[in-house]
Amino acid sequence: MDNKDTAHSHLLSFLNAIPPVDFCCVYGSTLHSTDPGKSTMVDYILGVSDPLQWHSENLKMNADHYASWMVLLGGAKLITNIADKLGVGVHFNPYVTWNDKMLKYGVVRMHDLIQDILNWERFYLSGRLQKPVNMLVDNLDIETINSVNLRAAMSAALLLLPPKFTEEDLYAKICSLSYMGDVRMLFAEDRNKVKKIVQGQFDLFQSMYKPFLEEYEGKDFLRFSSSKNQLANISQV
């Protein structure tokens, strides 16, 4: 078993410590770290059919994953209501220690996840899924459904780009869509965050968007030419 398989097995093993889910993906720097020795938080998105029931079961198994005041004041009902009424439909448990790793996981209703992917209702998880993720569980074939989201993201990026740009410019614009209007990018977040994400996961972006680029080229919407650094120069026709 190579390092990639070992890492994949470790990511999957966390699912044995929580109630069953219909969808699970891992995202963030752990997908393509430039420093394998660096300790990073592993980020999960979990899709479930009924968050109230799922949190009720998870509280019995992992009450220490939740903020103590949530457990004391309302339990699963409070957790679900806050996510639905005050948040974006996702409840996150951050700073969870498991097998000597720090992780964070967000729980979302499958219906809400699909609606956000198809219609950009909250543009939260749909924005996350426009970037590379590692899907570990996909019972409802979200990977196929997400093609609608990827196509829309590329189309939106093309509208925001000049007539000529590089392949890296395209992925950076796609990546930046979910950060537009995010005040954290003005203060707390790294101003070069988008560039670092794209450069660190360039091959993953390529594999995600290659089918759409080829389709647009075939329809003569885009034209490609090579450059000295092997990155494609793209022209909008």
C-alpha positions in Angstrom: 0.0 0.0 0.0 1.5 3.3 -1.1 1.3 6.6 0.8 -1.7 7.8 -1.2 -3.7 4.6 -0.3 -2.6 4.8 3.3 -3.8 8.4 3.5 -7.1 7.5 1.8 -7.6 4.6 4.2 -7.0 6.9 7.2 -9.5 9.4 5.9 -12.1 6.7 5.5 -11.5 5.2 8.9 -12.9 8.3 10.6 -16.3 7.4 9.1 -16.4 4.3 11.4 -16.5 6.6 14.4 -19.6 8.4 13.4 -23.2 7.5 12.3 -23.6 6.5 8.6 -23.6 9.3 6.0 -24.9 9.5 2.4 -22.1 11.7 1.3 -18.6 12.5 2.5 -15.8 14.6 0.9 -12.5 15.9 2.2 -11.3 19.3 1.0 -8.5 21.7 1.7 -4.7 21.6 1.9 -4.6 17.9 2.9 -5.5 17.0 -0.7 -2.3 18.3 -2.2 0.0 19.5 0.6 3.4 20.9 -0.5 4.7 20.0 2.9 3.7 16.4 3.9 5.3 16.7 7.3 3.3 19.8 8.2 0.4 19.2 10.7 -2.8 20.3 9.1 -6.5 20.1 10.0 -8.5 17.6 7.9 -11.8 19.1 6.6 -14.8 17.0 6.0 -18.3 17.7 4.5 -20.9 15.1 5.5 -24.3 14.8 3.8 -27.1 13.1 5.7 -30.8 12.6 4.9 -32.0 13.8 8.4 -29.6 16.1 10.4 -31.8 16.0 13.5 -31.7 12.2 13.7 -28.0 12.1 12.7 -26.9 14.6 15.4 -29.1 12.7 18.0 -27.1 9.5 17.2 -23.8 11.3 17.0 -24.3 13.0 20.4 -24.6 9.5 21.9 -21.3 8.5 20.2 -19.3 11.7 20.2 -20.8 14.3 22.5 -17.3 15.8 23.0 -17.3 16.9 19.4 -19.9 19.5 20.1 -19.8 22.8 22.0 -20.9 22.0 25.6 -23.5 24.8 25.7 -25.2 23.3 22.6 -25.4 19.9 24.3 -26.8 21.3 27.5 -29.3 23.8 26.1 -31.0 21.8 23.4 -29.0 19.0 21.9 -29.7 17.8 18.4 -32.8 20.0 18.0 -30.9 23.2 18.8 -27.9 22.2 16.7 -30.1 21.6 13.7 -32.2 24.8 14.2 -29.2 27.0 14.4 -27.7 25.5 11.2 -31.1 25.9 9.3 -32.3 29.2 10.6 -29.1 31.2 11.5 -26.5 29.5 9.4 -26.2 28.2 5.8 -27.7 24.8 6.6 -24.4 23.4 7.7 -23.3 22.6 11.3 -19.6 22.4 11.8 -17.8 20.6 14.6 -14.2 22.1 14.6 -11.0 21.1 16.4 -12.0 17.5 16.8 -9.1 15.3 17.8 -9.2 11.8 16.4 -6.3 9.3 16.0 -3.8 12.1 16.8 -5.2 14.2 14.0 -7.1 17.5 14.2 -10.2 17.6 12.0 -13.3 19.6 11.3 -16.5 18.3 9.9 -19.7 20.0 8.6 -23.0 18.2 8.5 -25.6 19.2 5.8 -29.0 17.9 4.7 -28.7 16.1 1.4 -31.6 18.0 -0.1 -30.0 21.3 0.8 -26.6 20.1 -0.6 -28.2 19.2 -4.0 -30.2 22.4 -4.2 -27.1 24.5 -3.5 -25.2 22.6 -6.2 -27.9 22.9 -8.8 -29.2 26.4 -8.0 -26.5 28.2 -6.0 -29.1 28.9 -3.4 -26.6 29.8 -0.7 -23.4 29.4 -2.7 -21.6 27.9 0.2 -21.1 24.2 -0.5 -21.5 24.7 -4.2 -18.5 27.1 -4.0 -16.6 24.5 -2.1 -17.3 21.8 -4.7 -16.0 24.1 -7.5 -12.6 23.4 -6.1 -10.9 20.0 -5.8 -12.3 17.6 -3.2 -11.8 13.9 -2.5 -15.2 12.2 -2.4 -15.1 9.2 0.0 -18.8 8.4 0.1 -21.2 9.2 -2.7 -24.4 7.2 -2.4 -26.5 9.7 -4.5 -23.9 10.3 -7.2 -23.2 13.9 -6.2 -20.1 13.8 -8.4 -22.3 13.6 -11.5 -24.8 16.2 -10.2 -21.9 18.5 -9.5 -21.0 18.7 -13.2 -23.8 21.3 -13.5 -22.1 23.3 -10.8 -18.7 23.1 -12.5 -20.0 24.1 -15.9 -21.8 27.1 -14.3 -18.6 28.1 -12.5 -16.5 28.0 -15.6 -19.1 30.0 -17.6 -19.3 32.6 -14.8 -15.5 32.8 -14.7 -15.3 33.3 -18.5 -17.7 36.3 -18.3 -15.3 37.9 -15.7 -12.1 37.3 -17.6 -10.6 39.3 -20.5 -10.6 38.0 -24.1 -7.2 36.4 -23.5 -5.9 34.7 -20.4 -3.9 31.7 -19.1 -5.2 28.4 -17.9 -4.0 29.4 -14.4 -6.0 32.7 -14.7 -9.1 30.6 -15.4 -8.8 28.4 -12.4 -8.0 31.3 -10.2 -11.1 33.1 -11.3 -13.2 30.0 -10.7 -11.6 29.6 -7.2 -12.3 33.3 -6.4 -16.0 33.1 -7.1 -16.8 31.7 -3.6 -14.7 34.4 -2.0 -16.4 37.4 -3.6 -18.1 39.4 -1.0 -16.3 37.5 1.8 -15.1 40.2 4.3 -12.5 37.8 5.6 -10.6 38.2 2.4 -10.2 41.9 3.3 -8.8 41.3 6.8 -8.1 37.9 8.3 -7.5 35.8 5.2 -4.3 35.6 3.2 -4.6 37.9 0.2 -2.7 35.3 -1.9 -5.0 32.5 -0.8 -6.6 31.9 -4.2 -3.2 31.8 -6.0 -1.8 29.4 -3.5 -4.9 27.1 -3.8 -4.6 27.0 -7.6 -0.8 26.5 -7.7 -0.9 23.8 -5.1 -3.7 21.9 -6.7 -3.2 22.8 -10.4 -3.3 19.2 -11.7 -6.6 18.6 -9.8 -8.2 21.7 -11.3 -7.1 20.5 -14.7 -8.7 17.1 -14.3 -11.9 18.7 -13.0 -12.4 21.2 -15.8 -10.7 19.5 -18.8 -14.0 18.0 -20.2 -15.7 21.5 -20.2 -12.6 23.1 -21.8 -12.6 20.5 -24.5 -16.3 20.9 -25.0 -16.0 24.7 -25.4 -13.1 24.3 -27.7 -15.1 21.9 -29.8 -17.9 24.4 -30.1 -15.3 27.1 -31.1 -16.0 29.2 -28.0 -12.4 29.0 -26.9 -9.0 28.6 -28.6 -5.8 27.3 -27.1 -2.2 27.9 -27.7 0.8 26.7 -25.8 3.2 28.9 -23.8 6.8 28.6 -22.7 5.9 27.3 -19.2 3.6 24.6 -20.6 0.4 26.4 -19.5 -2.2 27.0 -22.0 -3.0 30.4 -23.3 -6.7 30.7 -23.9 -8.7 33.1 -26.2 -12.4 33.7 -26.1 -13.8 33.6 -29.6 
